[in-house]
Amino acid sequence: MDARELGSFLARHRYCVLATTTSKTRPLARPVAFTVLGASFWFATVAGARLRNITRTPWGSVVVTEGDAEDHRAVAADGPATVVEQPSEKVLAAWEEKHGSRAAWASAWFEIVPAWLVSYSPEKACVADS
């Protein structure tokens, strides 16, 4: 996907599968809400396993897919994660636009900046390393 197609693809999806690393160094992958601002994926989270995992091992893998067989599209990204207690107004506004609220329930937020990203559509595939 080119930049325009990638932006459109990510904008129309509310959920991704996020993989983190447990204390026993095992992967833990779960569906989770996200938003994108610039080149970063942003996540609101409660004080649970996901936050503990990201705090201990600040790295995550994100996968967003749609379709099936010959008409599927996918984005996969891996990168370092940074935990923040309160994100910027821009992040909150982007979250609210996508999800309808500012996630007042969140005890923390974290940002994943892709160090590696691959996208696929039937028309074109793209791999980008940062």
Backbone hydrogen bonds, N-H to C=O, Kabsch-Sander energy under -0.5 kcal/mol:
donor,donor_aa,acceptor,acceptor_aa,energy
6,L,2,D,-2.8
7,G,3,A,-2.4
8,S,4,R,-2.3
9,F,5,E,-2.6
10,L,6,L,-2.6
11,A,7,G,-2.0
12,R,8,S,-1.4
13,H,10,L,-1.0
16,C,32,V,-2.3
17,V,63,V,-2.7
18,L,16,C,-0.6
18,L,30,R,-2.9
19,A,61,S,-3.0
20,T,28,L,-2.3
22,T,26,R,-3.2
25,T,22,T,-2.0
28,L,20,T,-2.5
30,R,18,L,-2.1
32,V,16,C,-2.4
34,F,14,R,-1.8
35,T,42,W,-1.8
37,L,40,S,-2.3
40,S,37,L,-2.1
41,F,112,I,-2.6
42,W,35,T,-3.4
43,F,110,F,-2.4
45,T,108,A,-2.5
48,G,46,V,-1.9
52,R,48,G,-2.3
53,N,49,A,-3.0
54,I,50,R,-2.6
55,T,51,L,-2.4
56,R,52,R,-2.4
57,T,53,N,-3.1
59,W,57,T,-2.7
60,G,79,G,-2.4
61,S,19,A,-1.9
62,V,77,A,-3.2
63,V,17,V,-2.1
64,V,75,V,-2.5
66,E,73,R,-2.1
71,D,68,D,-2.0
72,H,69,A,-0.9
73,R,66,E,-2.6
74,A,120,Y,-2.2
75,V,64,V,-2.4
76,A,118,V,-2.7
77,A,62,V,-2.5
78,D,116,W,-2.3
79,G,60,G,-2.2
81,A,58,P,-1.7
82,T,111,E,-2.2
84,V,109,W,-3.2
92,L,88,S,-2.2
93,A,89,E,-2.6
94,A,90,K,-2.2
95,W,91,V,-2.6
96,E,92,L,-2.7
97,E,93,A,-2.4
98,K,94,A,-1.8
99,H,95,W,-3.2
100,G,96,E,-2.4
106,A,103,A,-2.1
107,S,45,T,-2.1
108,A,45,T,-1.7
109,W,84,V,-2.9
110,F,43,F,-2.2
111,E,82,T,-2.3
112,I,41,F,-2.8
113,V,80,P,-1.7
113,V,111,E,-0.5
115,A,78,D,-3.0
116,W,78,D,-1.9
117,L,128,A,-2.7
118,V,76,A,-2.9
119,S,126,C,-3.0
120,Y,74,A,-2.8
121,S,124,K,-1.5
126,C,119,S,-2.6
128,A,117,L,-3.5
130,S,115,A,-3.5
